[in-house]
Amino acid sequence: MDNTALERKLNSKTAALTVLSEELEKCRIERDHLKIILENKMLHNTYNRNYQLNYDKLVNQLREENKILRLEAEDMRQKLQDAQGDNQVLRTGGFVKDCINTILTSSDSKEELVKNLEIIHSKYQQLKLDFGLLLDDKQELITERDGFRSKIRRLNYQLAASLNANKNQCILDIDSILLENKYLNERLQLEIAEKEMLRKTNSLYQSTSKTNDDLSLLSANNSITRKVLACKQMQQILETGNLQALFSNSTTLADLRKLCQTLFEALQDKSIALNHQKKTNKVLAKRLEDLENKLKTINHGEAIMSPSLVLLNECSNTSDETDIETSSIDDINFDKYPNEMNTLPKNLQQLVTEAMQTITIDSSNHSNPSISTKAGLSSTSDINI
């Protein structure tokens, strides 16, 4: 009984031992698994810490490098600006120094500069005088214009009174009246010349008629019949072509001479009349051309204004307004109107001012300054460069 109980106890203990061993094995396995998990976590934490530290270091390093690069960029920009300013200063200074050295290489260059300034001053004074003369000429032209206005007004009044013009029509075209007068004068001269020609022919015919009146009627009839016969004979001879019969008889020769003389006189009269007709045609053509031009301007809608009408319209519009009096030449400020004679370019202006400063410094250093430099300084003070 004791053995069976002991065996049962032993079996139960062995079973419990196996169970404990299995649980122990499970615990070991769990322990190992937990160790592995713990080790992995520890490794991960250490990696994360190292990575975070490296990231922070990189960010800080990049920030520092960015700051350094910004400072370097600002320094480079400042250096570039300084270099550009120095370059510009050197260029301007070198250009000015070169120009000054070329101008002031010797004392002759200073004298030439002063002479040039004196020449410019003289030209400036000459321009002032010319401008004053132009103003005087303008004033004379204005007075002449006023005189012509008053003269045209008087002529207009007298013409209106003499022609008994309408009172409402206060302005007459004097130029058209003068043109018409010129045309009529030319026609009158032609008529006078034609009258003189007719008088000469009349006197010639009167003299010939007086000589013929002394002869008897019989001889006159015989001469007329002889002339008629001679004319008929001449016509027959000219038609037949027998010219030798003309020179056979002395009477026919005398008749031919008289006939030629009368024909020549008639031809001369016709030529004079033709010349007079040509002159009259020329006068009429000029008149016709003027009228056609006026008609063209009227058709185009343009107003025909002669000089007298222009002056009279100005008189009526202005109602005797006086012109603005021009100021004297001394009151004019020529600085407001710069030109090529009283202004200089900026570069030359700087050069001249610096040259004048050097001249003044040299003159102050020396006890006996030259007369030319004094004249140059006085001229530069007068001239507004």
Secondary structure, DSSP 8 states (H G I E B T S, - for coil): -HHHHHHHHHHHHHHHHHHHHHHHHHHHHHHHHHHHHHHHHHHHHHHHHHHHHHHHHHHHHHHHHHHHHHHHHHHHHHHHHHHHHHHHHHHHHHHHHHHHHHHTSSHHHHHHHHHHHHHHHHHHHHHHHHHHHHHHHHHHHHHHHHHHHHHHHHHHHHHHHHTT--SS-----HHHHHHHHHHHHHHHHHHHHHHHHHHHHHHHHHHHHHHHHTS-HHHHHHHHHHHHHHHHHHHHHHHHT--GGGGT-HHHHHHHHHHHHHHHHHHHHHHHHHHHHHHHHHHHHHHHHHHHHHHHHHHTT-----HHHHHHHHHHHHTS--------SSS--GGGS--TTT---HHHHHHHHHHHHHHHHHHHHSSS--HHHHHHHHHHHHS--
